[in-house]
């Protein structure tokens, strides 16, 4: 009888214990998404800094090698191209196996790419620079898997803000753009690049041990299911919009050091500082674009963005440096707002295929930053001016504005699957 009473008492305590455990889990869960968001954002800042290592070195390379503007434009675009291709595959794989699982092997390529570039800078050659530039682009490809990683931790009504905050990792390009010339002046090109390689190794290992995928009870999706968004018109709408917002950001990031030197006579350090300001402006307003889209919908945000870019393009045609920089700074802010707004639309429109759609949209967005530098370099050699590229920016922005008004829903909560 006593043993039965003791058993009953033991059972009576179990619900309270379980309640305490559930309470602890509820207390801990709200912190986990933000902790993992911080971990992946810091890691991606390093990824973007590795991805952007080659561009600040181009003025130095031009002083060592006899290169045309076209050849330098190709060098600047190579990391962009490999990043675009990589993002397609990385996004598809992340949908199937999870963001962290796919990110880790990609992250481990960063130190190898940085140390390879540093070694090449001891005696630069054009072909070697192209190969190492292609390796640097792999670091940027991890962004697709990282977006899947972030989306898994947040509810749909918070994903715009979370992805906007995560999108601040773009600022990693500013880190390499600003600090690399400073380190080159003090340590030389090789050791300056190797310092970034050491940082990338620390970041990759830190993410491996500290980050974790969001818990999910969803069955593993067949790989063929990840290709379904290719049939949805909304995929191509988002790709077009991101090609202008992120592609335009990339053009300013990759090409500004060379453009400021050639068009306005800026020294490399001054050009790097201006480029870093452009990058930081776009980076810090990106969460605002996501937040405004959570609150009011992406349509009004994108309408303001593309309308404003029309004016910015006209200002950037000017030969007056003050007018040009005013247009460039305003464009950076609008690009950042637009990036946040477009990324809000991805999980809203394709909640089951975030990785696949992110891979497609991010790849096209990167390609939006691949072709304009080539076009700018070609026009510079042909006509002696960069102005034609900014006229193209005007036409593309006008096209995007029409697409937004015709296709993006006025209802912030609506889901469109094409």
C-alpha angles and dihedrals in degrees: 000000000000091000089053091051091048090050090050091050090049091051091047090060095052098076090052091049091048090048090053091050092050089048091052091049091050090049093050099041098070090055096049098066092051093044091052091044089055092047095051094042093053090047092050091050086062091045091054091047090054091046090054098047098103100054097064089049094056096088088052091047090051089056091052102039129041101241134161122231088253093055091048090049090054091051091051091051100048097082088048093054097049090046091054093051092045094051092060093058097036092054093050093049093046091057089056104039105019135264100271095044091057097038097056099066090043091052091052090063092063099079091046092052093047095048090047091053092047090052092049091052089065087073109003121212126179097234093045090050091052092052094048090044088056090052091051089057091065089070090061091050091070088074092085093056091044090055090054089048092054096043091055092061099052138062117243094257090056100040095089092057094041094048090045091055090045089050089066084084084088084081088076088081088059089054093059094036093055105030101037095068089048092051091045090056091052105033106018126251097284099053092038090059092042090057088061089048091057091048091051092052091053091048093049094050092044092054091048092057103032107038128073134185118252114264111260136176094194114124116243108273119231112252091240090062090063090065094060094092088065087075094051118094090211089067090063093044091055091045092054093049093047091047087064101038100041095024090054090049089052093050091055090045100046101034105033096085091054095038094050091049095048100037103034106018097245118170115239094255093050092045089050091051093051091047091050090053090051091050094047093049091054091043100051096047094050093085088050089056090052093046094048089049091051089052105036105012131259096268099074092041093052092044090058091044098054094039089054093047090061089065093042092055091054091049092051092057088067121107089214108101094213093053091044094051092046089055092045094050092047090047090052090055092048093046090053093050090047093050091055092047095049093049090052087060095056101070089032092057099032110025093165098044104043094136096047094046092042089052093051096042094043091048093052089045090055090048086054085065094043104063103040095063089052089048091048092050092048093050092046091056093041102041104012093240139090093211096102092067091059092049085056089051089054093052093045092050091051090051092050091049091056091048092051093051092048103040114020112089121243089220110084092205098049121113122213122191097179 
